[in-house]
Amino acid sequence: MTGEIGRRQEDDDGPAVHSVDEFVFSVPDLAQARHFYKSFGLDVRDDGNGLALHTDGHPHRWARIVAGPAKRLLWLSLGIHAADLARFRARLAERGIPPIDPPAQADADGLWIEGPDRLPLQLRVADKCSPSRAAPREFPPANGNAGRSPGRSKAPAVRPLYLSHILMFSADVDAAVQFYAEILGLRVSDRSGSTIAFLHTPHGSDHHLVALARSGGPGLHHSSWCVPSLDAVGLGMEQMARAGYERGWGVGRHVLGSNYFRYVRDPWGSYAEYSFDIDFVEAGKTWPSADHPGEDSLYVWGPAVPEDFVQNHEL
């Protein structure tokens, strides 16, 4: 997943971001955030005056958490290939999109612009960290009908492999989709009217690198983390329940993206998702994008959706 900084899209129809390089948000209690994400199975490290979220054995920093008066998505850093930096600069100038100053605590690398819902966006040259192949899928060994379940007494701790995607709120999903597609080069995988949309990168990624859900304004609904088995989804649910985080949604299966899920509610009303077996869009391939009925926008099976699941607690 690294070493691809200079690569362009094969069809070369314009520059496109290749990864969510990092998302940054604030919370009022860093100790609480450390406990939640460490319990979730992430490698939580001190980072300046805040925290950094890594996955076990992976060098990339997926997110940063800083102290603030409330939980709030502060900015989004998007990875681009070096060959696309000048092309992005030209596109932004052609569209009349001016640069902005980076937020406090952010570095000045790359290009800073104001995105949908006034969210600061950073376009920076970086190694591709979004997956370049389908996620690993582990199943119980073929051993007849005996001994295929992992022993409860020996079940390992769940440790996610990497960030799959993030879902953000937007006051205008249609306008946000247009921006991410026309300006940043992402492509629509699937959507349900103006309520929710899922976008991937033409450089190869999971079914969605970024998703957008309608709300009264911006916010981070959830971050989704790849695990290698359906057992890991269920074990993750129990792991978090033992740590005091029983609230959430799932286990279930999505229609759009096809992945199995368990969402764990954090102390601020948003979620971290264990995700297994999500659809993958290969680089250069065309996904059969469609506009789906609302009943297909969330799940095909699982427990009832919590009443406040799509509430934006950052407003």
Summary of the structure (lengths in Angstrom):
residues: 315
radius of gyration: 18.9
end to end distance: 35.6
largest distance: 64.6
contacts: 1030
relative contact order: 0.17
helix: 18%
strand: 32%
